[in-house]
Amino acid sequence: MSAELTQRVRAWHDVWEQALSALDRDPDAVIEARWRAEGHRIAELLAAEIGDYADIEHRF
């Protein structure tokens, strides 16, 4: 996986940890929508980079 894609995945995960994973409050709808959109973009990039030898599913 490229360094750029690795960085995007880490940043995407950080948003989950900081803003969306708390069980004591509802997530911000705008942040969640952006997070999901970025997740789909990341999945597309993953498919382009490693799709020849890995199955990429858009489930999150």
C-alpha positions as CSV (number, residue, x, y, z in Angstrom):
1,M,0.0,0.0,0.0
2,S,1.4,3.4,-0.9
3,A,2.5,5.8,1.7
4,E,-0.1,8.4,0.7
5,L,-2.9,5.8,1.0
6,T,-1.6,4.6,4.4
7,Q,-1.7,8.2,5.6
8,R,-5.3,8.6,4.4
9,V,-6.3,5.4,6.2
10,R,-4.7,6.6,9.4
11,A,-6.3,10.0,9.3
12,W,-9.7,8.3,8.5
13,H,-9.3,6.0,11.5
14,D,-8.3,9.0,13.7
15,V,-11.6,10.7,12.9
16,W,-13.4,7.5,13.9
17,E,-11.5,7.4,17.2
18,Q,-11.9,11.1,18.0
19,A,-15.4,11.9,16.8
20,L,-17.5,8.9,16.0
21,S,-16.6,6.0,18.3
22,A,-18.0,7.4,21.6
23,L,-20.9,5.5,23.0
24,D,-22.1,8.2,25.3
25,R,-23.2,10.6,22.5
26,D,-24.6,10.6,19.0
27,P,-22.1,11.3,16.3
28,D,-22.1,14.6,14.4
29,A,-24.1,13.9,11.2
30,V,-21.8,16.1,9.0
31,I,-18.6,14.5,10.3
32,E,-20.1,11.0,9.9
33,A,-21.2,11.8,6.3
34,R,-17.7,13.1,5.5
35,W,-16.1,10.1,7.2
36,R,-18.2,7.7,5.2
37,A,-17.5,9.5,1.9
38,E,-13.8,9.4,2.6
39,G,-14.1,5.7,3.4
40,H,-15.6,5.0,0.0
41,R,-12.8,7.0,-1.7
42,I,-10.3,5.0,0.3
43,A,-11.9,1.8,-0.7
44,E,-11.7,2.8,-4.4
45,L,-8.1,3.7,-4.0
46,L,-7.4,0.4,-2.3
47,A,-9.1,-1.4,-5.1
48,A,-6.9,0.4,-7.6
49,E,-3.7,-0.4,-5.7
50,I,-4.3,-3.9,-4.5
51,G,-7.5,-5.1,-6.1
52,D,-5.7,-7.6,-8.3
53,Y,-4.9,-9.8,-5.3
54,A,-7.4,-8.6,-2.6
55,D,-11.1,-8.3,-2.3
56,I,-12.1,-4.8,-1.2
57,E,-15.6,-4.4,0.4
58,H,-17.3,-1.1,1.1
59,R,-18.8,-2.0,4.6
60,F,-18.4,0.4,7.4
